[in-house]
Amino acid sequence: MKLLIIIFLIPLSALANCKDYYFSLDFGGRVGDGLEITDYLVKEKVPHVIFMVGYNLESAAAKELCKKINTDANYRKYIKVGNHTKSHRGFELPHKESYIRDEIVGNESLILQKCTTQNFVKVFRYPKGQSHPIAEKILEENNYTSQYTNYSDDKFRTKMGVGWTSDTRDWVEEGSASMWAQNHYYNKHSKFMPVNEKSGKEFKNYVMELDENTPAKLAFDKGLAPEIFNKNQHQELDGWHGPTEDAIVNRILFDKGVDGKCVPLTHFGGFNTLGAFKRIIPKLKQNGKEFKMLDDNLDYAVKSLSLIADGQKIDPTRDIEPKSCNIPSDIPSIHVVKPGETLFGISQQYGIDVESIKKLNNLSSNEIDIDQKLKLQPEYSMHKVRKEETLYRISKTYDVSVDKIIEWNGLGSNEIEIDQKLKIMR
């Protein structure tokens, strides 16, 4: 008890090396805290990025989150959505470029279609800490950018992805954890972490599907298996997230950071995250720490969505004629079907999933005709709101009605903010 008293008497500023904090949540948890986390961070005016996994976009939580981002000004201000692959399977095994492209570019397309266009940012986080050279190339080709590549485990090499200084799912010593975290623990400690009976069975099934030379797989082949933990010594968390609330608080508050910055990685749906945030955020505010968005200092409109008119780059901060501009991409706006081509082949050629092409072209099946023109990009431009602009002025610039702009962007009123991005349909 005396040791604990001594620790908490030490000023926080003497322990935390970071002035700036860049919070993010990987969207993936099915249980535990969810929207409550984002509600709390928005209420406390803490900017953060949600790294969205494509397969979760149909979940009730994702739909509610995206709805709030599109209709609530505070959510638009404090939440942005990044890319976390379509399946969250990672790139550990050798995959074809077409698969990796679909995981990245295909997921971007899903986020833009099913969640948000105005608050999507081209920042990418690898799932499971597995970087990949082909993925790096695809990210660079598609204008992804990051100033946070130094903030991750030394074994995790990335130029284009967003790293972290600490990760709640890596902290598995305090109890049960995810399948990947349990495997990570074995690789790090050469022993299995204690688990409950359910997660022990699930982990065995998970390990059996790993590469034959994986240390945990070899251990299972020799008859070793995780021990069932003593419930009197560990907090049972049903095999999902392991860290206790105290562990999360201490890890983030005393994060060493990099160059005066901390990039904590937490998890939407993670047990104990909400309770930890309710202790962490007030402490950091009391000690004068600053909260910043992960894409701060990145001129997203210029670097990622520079508008093109008649083949010439134009200044996106000026008024433009909507009929003469489009969003640039390596992907053409239209593809004319050639003899022998299939919808699947076209999707692989451009790195767009089949369902996205069907939705853009209102196709009810995969059947296509020779010389048929297929849309490959949505028909809209993005307008970045400038100082003193109103919806009425923007509507006159593009010769559309105010009501249409409200409808296209899911706005709840005529109120807009500087730097807000508005979708303008052609």
C-alpha positions as CSV (number, residue, x, y, z in Angstrom):
1,M,0.0,0.0,0.0
2,K,2.8,2.4,0.8
3,L,4.3,1.9,-2.7
4,L,1.0,2.8,-4.3
5,I,0.8,6.0,-2.2
6,I,4.2,7.0,-3.3
7,I,3.5,6.4,-7.0
8,F,0.3,8.5,-7.0
9,L,2.0,11.4,-5.1
10,I,4.5,11.8,-8.0
11,P,3.3,14.6,-10.3
12,L,1.9,13.2,-13.5
13,S,3.9,15.7,-15.5
14,A,7.1,14.1,-14.2
15,L,6.0,10.7,-15.5
16,A,4.3,11.4,-18.8
17,N,6.7,12.6,-21.5
18,C,4.1,13.6,-24.1
19,K,2.7,17.1,-24.7
20,D,0.4,16.1,-27.5
21,Y,-2.0,13.1,-27.6
22,Y,-3.4,11.6,-30.8
23,F,-6.2,9.2,-29.8
24,S,-7.6,6.5,-32.1
25,L,-9.9,3.5,-31.8
26,D,-9.8,0.4,-34.0
27,F,-13.4,-0.6,-34.7
28,G,-13.8,-4.3,-34.2
29,G,-15.1,-5.3,-30.8
30,R,-18.5,-7.0,-30.6
31,V,-18.9,-6.7,-26.8
32,G,-18.1,-4.3,-24.1
33,D,-18.0,-0.5,-24.5
34,G,-18.9,0.8,-28.0
35,L,-20.7,4.0,-28.8
36,E,-20.4,5.0,-25.2
37,I,-16.7,5.6,-25.9
38,T,-17.2,7.9,-28.8
39,D,-20.1,9.7,-27.0
40,Y,-17.8,10.4,-24.1
41,L,-14.8,11.6,-26.2
42,V,-17.1,13.9,-28.2
43,K,-18.6,15.3,-25.0
44,E,-15.1,16.0,-23.7
45,K,-14.1,17.5,-27.1
46,V,-11.3,15.0,-27.7
47,P,-10.5,14.6,-31.4
48,H,-10.0,11.0,-32.5
49,V,-9.9,8.7,-35.6
50,I,-12.0,5.6,-35.9
51,F,-10.1,3.0,-38.0
52,M,-13.0,1.2,-39.6
53,V,-13.0,-2.5,-40.7
54,G,-15.3,-3.0,-43.7
55,Y,-17.1,-6.1,-42.5
56,N,-18.3,-4.2,-39.4
57,L,-20.0,-1.5,-41.5
58,E,-23.3,-3.4,-41.5
59,S,-23.3,-3.7,-37.7
60,A,-25.9,-1.7,-35.7
61,A,-23.1,0.2,-33.9
62,A,-21.4,1.2,-37.1
63,K,-24.6,2.4,-38.7
64,E,-25.4,4.5,-35.6
65,L,-21.9,5.9,-35.4
66,C,-21.9,6.8,-39.1
67,K,-25.3,8.4,-38.7
68,K,-24.1,10.6,-35.9
69,I,-21.0,11.6,-37.9
70,N,-23.1,12.7,-40.8
71,T,-25.8,14.5,-38.9
72,D,-24.3,15.9,-35.7
73,A,-21.9,18.8,-36.0
74,N,-20.0,17.8,-32.9
75,Y,-19.4,14.3,-34.2
76,R,-18.2,15.7,-37.5
77,K,-15.8,18.0,-35.6
78,Y,-14.2,15.4,-33.3
79,I,-14.4,12.1,-35.2
80,K,-12.8,11.1,-38.5
81,V,-12.8,7.7,-40.1
82,G,-9.7,5.9,-41.3
83,N,-9.0,2.7,-43.2
84,H,-8.4,-0.6,-41.3
85,T,-8.9,-3.1,-44.2
86,K,-12.1,-4.9,-45.3
87,S,-11.7,-8.2,-43.4
88,H,-9.1,-7.5,-40.7
89,R,-7.3,-10.7,-41.6
90,G,-3.9,-9.0,-42.0
91,F,-1.2,-9.7,-44.5
92,E,0.9,-12.3,-42.7
93,L,0.6,-15.0,-45.4
94,P,1.7,-14.3,-49.0
95,H,-1.3,-12.7,-50.7
96,K,-1.8,-11.6,-54.3
97,E,-1.7,-7.9,-55.0
98,S,-5.3,-8.0,-56.1
99,Y,-6.4,-9.3,-52.7
100,I,-4.3,-6.7,-50.8
101,R,-5.6,-3.9,-53.1
102,D,-9.2,-4.9,-52.4
103,E,-8.6,-5.0,-48.7
104,I,-7.3,-1.4,-48.8
105,V,-8.9,0.3,-51.8
106,G,-12.1,-1.8,-51.6
107,N,-12.5,-0.9,-48.0
108,E,-12.1,2.8,-48.7
109,S,-14.9,2.5,-51.3
110,L,-17.1,0.7,-48.7
111,I,-16.5,3.5,-46.1
112,L,-17.3,6.2,-48.6
113,Q,-20.5,4.4,-49.7
114,K,-21.8,3.2,-46.4
115,C,-20.4,5.6,-43.8
116,T,-19.0,9.0,-44.7
117,T,-17.3,11.0,-47.4
118,Q,-16.8,14.3,-45.6
119,N,-15.1,12.8,-42.6
120,F,-13.1,10.1,-44.3
121,V,-9.3,10.6,-44.1
122,K,-6.6,8.7,-46.0
123,V,-4.8,7.3,-43.0
124,F,-4.4,3.6,-42.7
125,R,-3.7,1.2,-39.9
126,Y,-2.5,-2.4,-40.5
127,P,-4.5,-5.1,-38.7
128,K,-2.6,-7.2,-36.2
129,G,0.6,-5.2,-36.6
130,Q,1.5,-6.9,-39.9
131,S,3.0,-4.5,-42.4
132,H,3.5,-5.6,-46.0
133,P,5.6,-4.2,-48.9
134,I,2.8,-4.6,-51.5
135,A,0.4,-2.8,-49.2
136,E,2.9,0.0,-48.7
137,K,3.1,0.4,-52.5
138,I,-0.7,0.5,-52.8
139,L,-1.1,3.0,-50.0
140,E,1.5,5.3,-51.7
141,E,-0.2,4.9,-55.1
142,N,-3.6,5.9,-53.5
143,N,-2.2,9.0,-51.7
144,Y,-2.4,7.6,-48.2
145,T,-0.2,9.6,-45.8
146,S,1.1,9.4,-42.3
147,Q,3.4,11.4,-40.0
148,Y,3.2,8.7,-37.3
149,T,5.3,5.8,-38.7
150,N,7.8,6.1,-35.8
151,Y,5.2,5.3,-33.2
152,S,5.0,1.6,-33.3
153,D,6.8,-1.6,-32.3
154,D,10.4,-1.8,-33.8
155,K,9.4,-5.0,-35.6
156,F,6.5,-3.3,-37.3
157,R,7.9,-1.5,-40.4
158,T,5.7,1.0,-42.2
159,K,6.2,4.2,-44.1
160,M,2.5,4.7,-45.1
161,G,0.6,3.3,-42.2
162,V,-0.2,4.8,-38.8
163,G,1.6,3.3,-35.9
164,W,1.1,3.7,-32.1
165,T,3.0,4.2,-28.9
166,S,0.8,1.8,-26.9
167,D,-1.9,-0.7,-27.7
168,T,-4.6,-1.9,-25.3
169,R,-4.8,-5.3,-26.9
170,D,-1.1,-6.0,-26.4
171,W,-1.5,-5.8,-22.6
172,V,-2.4,-9.4,-22.0
173,E,-0.7,-10.1,-18.7
174,E,-3.7,-8.9,-16.7
175,G,-6.1,-11.6,-17.8
176,S,-7.7,-13.2,-20.9
177,A,-7.3,-11.6,-24.3
178,S,-8.0,-12.0,-28.0
179,M,-6.7,-14.9,-30.0
180,W,-4.0,-12.8,-31.7
181,A,-3.0,-11.3,-28.3
182,Q,-2.6,-14.7,-26.8
183,N,-0.4,-15.8,-29.7
184,H,1.6,-12.5,-29.4
185,Y,2.1,-13.3,-25.7
186,Y,3.5,-16.7,-26.4
187,N,5.9,-15.4,-29.1
188,K,7.1,-12.8,-26.6
189,H,7.3,-14.9,-23.4
190,S,7.6,-18.5,-24.8
191,K,4.7,-19.6,-22.5
192,F,1.0,-19.4,-22.8
193,M,-1.0,-16.9,-20.8
194,P,-3.7,-18.2,-18.5
195,V,-7.1,-18.2,-20.1
196,N,-10.6,-19.2,-19.3
197,E,-12.0,-22.4,-20.6
198,K,-13.9,-20.9,-23.5
199,S,-11.0,-18.8,-24.8
200,G,-8.7,-21.7,-24.3
201,K,-10.7,-23.9,-26.7
202,E,-11.0,-21.0,-29.2
203,F,-7.3,-20.3,-29.0
204,K,-6.5,-23.9,-29.8
205,N,-8.6,-23.8,-32.9
206,Y,-7.0,-20.5,-33.9
207,V,-3.5,-21.9,-33.4
208,M,-4.2,-25.0,-35.5
209,E,-4.8,-22.9,-38.5
210,L,-1.5,-21.0,-38.2
211,D,1.7,-21.8,-40.2
212,E,3.4,-25.0,-39.1
213,N,6.5,-23.2,-37.8
214,T,4.6,-20.8,-35.6
215,P,6.0,-21.2,-32.1
216,A,2.5,-21.6,-30.5
217,K,1.6,-24.2,-33.1
218,L,4.7,-26.2,-32.4
219,A,4.0,-26.0,-28.7
220,F,0.5,-27.4,-29.2
221,D,1.9,-30.2,-31.4
222,K,4.2,-31.1,-28.4
223,G,1.1,-31.4,-26.1
224,L,1.5,-28.0,-24.4
225,A,-1.6,-26.0,-23.8
226,P,-2.7,-22.8,-21.9
227,E,-3.5,-23.2,-18.2
228,I,-7.0,-22.2,-17.0
229,F,-6.6,-19.2,-14.8
230,N,-7.6,-19.0,-11.2
231,K,-10.7,-16.7,-11.0
232,N,-9.5,-15.5,-7.6
233,Q,-6.4,-14.1,-9.2
234,H,-7.6,-12.9,-12.6
235,Q,-10.5,-10.9,-13.8
236,E,-12.4,-13.1,-16.3
237,L,-13.1,-11.2,-19.6
238,D,-14.5,-14.1,-21.7
239,G,-11.5,-14.3,-24.0
240,W,-11.8,-11.0,-25.7
241,H,-9.8,-8.1,-24.2
242,G,-7.4,-8.6,-21.3
243,P,-6.3,-5.3,-19.8
244,T,-7.9,-4.1,-16.5
245,E,-9.0,-0.5,-16.2
246,D,-6.0,0.2,-14.1
247,A,-3.6,-1.3,-16.7
248,I,-5.1,0.9,-19.4
249,V,-4.9,4.0,-17.3
250,N,-1.3,3.5,-16.2
251,R,-0.1,2.5,-19.7
252,I,-1.5,5.6,-21.3
253,L,-0.8,8.1,-18.6
254,F,2.8,7.0,-18.3
255,D,3.4,6.4,-22.0
256,K,6.9,7.3,-23.0
257,G,5.8,8.5,-26.4
258,V,8.1,9.7,-29.3
259,D,9.3,13.2,-29.8
260,G,6.9,14.7,-27.3
261,K,3.9,12.9,-28.8
262,C,1.8,9.9,-27.7
263,V,-0.4,7.9,-30.1
264,P,-2.4,5.5,-27.9
265,L,-4.3,2.8,-29.8
266,T,-7.5,1.7,-28.1
267,H,-10.3,-0.4,-29.3
268,F,-14.0,0.3,-30.0
269,G,-15.8,-2.4,-28.1
270,G,-12.9,-3.1,-25.7
271,F,-13.7,-4.0,-22.1
272,N,-12.7,-1.4,-19.5
273,T,-11.8,1.3,-22.2
274,L,-14.7,3.6,-21.3
275,G,-13.9,3.5,-17.6
276,A,-10.2,4.1,-18.3
277,F,-11.0,7.1,-20.5
278,K,-13.1,8.7,-17.8
279,R,-10.0,8.7,-15.6
280,I,-7.4,9.4,-18.3
281,I,-8.9,12.4,-20.1
282,P,-9.5,14.6,-16.9
283,K,-6.0,13.8,-15.7
284,L,-4.4,14.8,-19.1
285,K,-6.5,18.0,-19.2
286,Q,-5.5,18.9,-15.7
287,N,-1.8,18.7,-16.7
288,G,-2.2,20.8,-19.8
289,K,-1.9,18.1,-22.4
290,E,-3.2,18.8,-25.9
291,F,-5.5,16.5,-27.9
292,K,-5.0,16.5,-31.7
293,M,-6.5,14.7,-34.6
294,L,-4.2,12.0,-36.3
295,D,-4.3,13.9,-39.6
296,D,-3.4,17.3,-38.1
297,N,-1.0,19.2,-40.3
298,L,-2.1,17.3,-43.3
299,D,-3.9,19.5,-45.9
300,Y,-6.2,16.7,-46.9
301,A,-8.0,18.6,-49.6
302,V,-4.8,19.5,-51.3
303,K,-2.8,16.3,-50.8
304,S,-5.4,13.7,-51.3
305,L,-8.3,15.2,-53.2
306,S,-6.8,18.0,-55.3
307,L,-9.3,18.9,-57.9
308,I,-8.5,18.7,-61.6
309,A,-10.1,21.0,-64.3
310,D,-9.3,20.5,-68.0
311,G,-6.1,18.6,-67.1
312,Q,-4.8,21.4,-64.9
313,K,-4.6,21.4,-61.1
314,I,-6.6,24.2,-59.5
315,D,-6.6,25.7,-56.1
316,P,-9.3,23.8,-54.1
317,T,-9.7,26.9,-51.8
318,R,-11.3,28.9,-54.6
319,D,-14.7,28.6,-56.1
320,I,-14.9,26.2,-59.0
321,E,-17.4,25.2,-61.7
322,P,-18.7,21.8,-60.7
323,K,-19.3,20.5,-64.3
324,S,-15.6,20.9,-65.2
325,C,-14.0,19.2,-62.2
326,N,-13.7,15.6,-60.9
327,I,-11.9,13.7,-58.2
328,P,-8.5,12.5,-59.6
329,S,-7.6,8.8,-59.4
330,D,-5.6,6.2,-61.2
331,I,-9.0,4.6,-61.9
332,P,-11.0,6.1,-64.8
333,S,-14.5,7.3,-64.4
334,I,-15.9,4.9,-67.0
335,H,-14.9,1.5,-68.3
336,V,-16.2,0.3,-71.7
337,V,-16.7,-3.5,-71.6
338,K,-14.6,-5.4,-74.1
339,P,-15.3,-8.8,-75.6
340,G,-14.5,-11.6,-73.1
341,E,-14.5,-9.4,-70.0
342,T,-16.3,-10.2,-66.9
343,L,-17.4,-8.1,-63.9
344,F,-15.0,-10.0,-61.7
345,G,-12.1,-9.4,-64.1
346,I,-12.9,-5.7,-64.3
347,S,-13.0,-5.5,-60.5
348,Q,-9.6,-7.1,-60.2
349,Q,-8.2,-4.8,-62.9
350,Y,-9.1,-1.7,-61.0
351,G,-9.0,-3.0,-57.4
352,I,-12.7,-2.3,-56.9
353,D,-14.9,-5.0,-55.4
354,V,-17.7,-6.4,-57.6
355,E,-20.5,-5.2,-55.3
356,S,-19.3,-1.6,-55.4
357,I,-19.3,-1.6,-59.3
358,K,-22.8,-3.2,-59.2
359,K,-24.1,-0.5,-56.8
360,L,-22.6,2.3,-58.9
361,N,-24.3,1.0,-62.0
362,N,-27.6,-0.3,-60.5
363,L,-26.8,-3.8,-61.6
364,S,-29.0,-6.6,-60.2
365,S,-26.6,-9.4,-61.5
366,N,-23.1,-10.0,-62.7
367,E,-24.1,-10.0,-66.3
368,I,-22.6,-7.3,-68.5
369,D,-22.7,-6.6,-72.3
370,I,-20.0,-5.7,-74.8
371,D,-19.6,-1.9,-75.2
372,Q,-21.6,-1.4,-71.9
373,K,-20.3,1.7,-70.1
374,L,-19.6,1.0,-66.4
375,K,-19.1,3.8,-63.8
376,L,-16.1,3.2,-61.7
377,Q,-16.2,6.4,-59.6
378,P,-19.1,8.1,-57.8
379,E,-20.4,11.2,-59.6
380,Y,-19.6,14.0,-57.2
381,S,-17.0,16.6,-56.2
382,M,-15.9,17.6,-52.8
383,H,-16.1,21.2,-51.6
384,K,-14.1,22.4,-48.6
385,V,-16.0,25.1,-46.7
386,R,-14.0,28.4,-46.5
387,K,-14.3,31.3,-44.1
388,E,-17.5,33.2,-44.2
389,E,-19.1,30.8,-46.7
390,T,-22.8,29.8,-46.2
391,L,-24.8,26.9,-47.7
392,Y,-26.6,29.5,-49.8
393,R,-23.4,30.9,-51.3
394,I,-22.1,27.3,-52.0
395,S,-25.4,26.4,-53.6
396,K,-25.1,29.4,-56.0
397,T,-21.5,28.4,-56.8
398,Y,-22.5,25.0,-58.0
399,D,-26.0,26.0,-59.3
400,V,-27.8,23.6,-57.0
401,S,-30.4,24.1,-54.2
402,V,-29.6,24.3,-50.5
403,D,-32.0,21.5,-49.9
404,K,-30.0,19.2,-52.2
405,I,-26.7,19.9,-50.5
406,I,-28.4,19.1,-47.1
407,E,-29.8,15.9,-48.5
408,W,-26.5,14.7,-50.2
409,N,-24.5,15.3,-46.9
410,G,-27.1,14.2,-44.4
411,L,-27.0,17.6,-42.7
412,G,-29.5,18.3,-39.9
413,S,-29.6,22.1,-40.5
414,N,-28.0,24.9,-42.6
415,E,-25.1,25.2,-40.1
416,I,-21.7,24.4,-41.6
417,E,-18.1,24.8,-40.3
418,I,-14.9,26.0,-41.8
419,D,-12.9,23.1,-43.4
420,Q,-16.0,20.9,-43.4
421,K,-16.1,18.9,-46.7
422,L,-19.4,18.8,-48.6
423,K,-20.3,16.3,-51.3
424,I,-21.7,18.0,-54.5
425,M,-23.4,15.6,-56.9
426,R,-22.9,16.3,-60.6
